[in-house]
Amino acid sequence: MTDRSELTKSDIKKIKNLIEIEDIKKMRLHYSYFMDTRDLDKLMEVFVEDALCEYGPYGEWRGKETILNNYKETFKETMDNPFASMHVNTNHLVEITGPTSAKGRCYLVDIVTDVKPDENPFLWFALYDEEYEKIDNSWKIKRTSLEFFWPERHVQDNIIPGEFI
């Protein structure tokens, strides 16, 4: 900001980018919330029509219909049990790459809540690597890839620390 407390064009651009980043983070939080509440119809709203989900041991899913069907299969035992698992996302980095494109990464701590207190609730520690697209003024997930680190390691070769943002 200038000494006169007026916003420069550069300041306004940064503020606009921060608003876009916050919109992406909010959409990303909806992804986890709808997954955890098992509201799969609402979950589909965060994806573009031809979205790609690369989920390591769960496979590669392309298109909303395939994504929906695979989530139904994955959660078939817990569809009537909201928050049987909780997808905790943290350390979200987002970079706006164009007027309707962005990329991001965030950590996943995946826990299950239907275990006894003396059992380990951790299911996965992982990293989401994603591409986002803005359609009709709403940010959506275009591609999401999960890189799993624990308890099993399923990591693509192109995930190199320090080369993002």
DAVEN-V934007 format. One record per backbone hydrogen bond with DSSP energy under -1.0 kcal/mol. CO is the residue of the C=O (numbers start at 0). NH is the residue of the N-H. If there is no record, write none. Layout:
# DAVEN-V934007
co & nh
CO & NH
CO & NH
This chain:
# DAVEN-V934007
co & nh
1 & 4
5 & 1
7 & 11
8 & 12
9 & 13
10 & 14
11 & 15
12 & 16
13 & 17
14 & 18
15 & 19
16 & 20
17 & 21
18 & 22
19 & 23
20 & 24
21 & 25
22 & 26
23 & 27
24 & 28
25 & 29
26 & 30
27 & 31
28 & 32
29 & 33
30 & 34
31 & 35
32 & 36
33 & 38
35 & 82
37 & 39
38 & 42
39 & 43
41 & 44
42 & 45
43 & 46
45 & 140
47 & 50
48 & 63
50 & 62
51 & 143
52 & 60
53 & 145
54 & 57
55 & 58
58 & 54
60 & 52
62 & 66
63 & 67
64 & 68
65 & 69
66 & 70
67 & 71
68 & 72
69 & 73
70 & 74
74 & 77
77 & 80
80 & 83
83 & 112
85 & 87
85 & 110
87 & 108
89 & 106
92 & 104
94 & 102
99 & 133
100 & 96
100 & 97
101 & 131
102 & 94
103 & 129
104 & 92
105 & 127
106 & 89
107 & 125
108 & 87
109 & 122
109 & 123
110 & 85
115 & 118
120 & 111
123 & 109
124 & 148
124 & 149
125 & 107
126 & 146
127 & 105
128 & 144
129 & 103
130 & 141
130 & 142
131 & 101
132 & 139
134 & 137
137 & 134
139 & 132
140 & 47
141 & 51
142 & 130
143 & 53
144 & 128
146 & 126
147 & 153
149 & 124
153 & 147
155 & 158
157 & 159
159 & 162
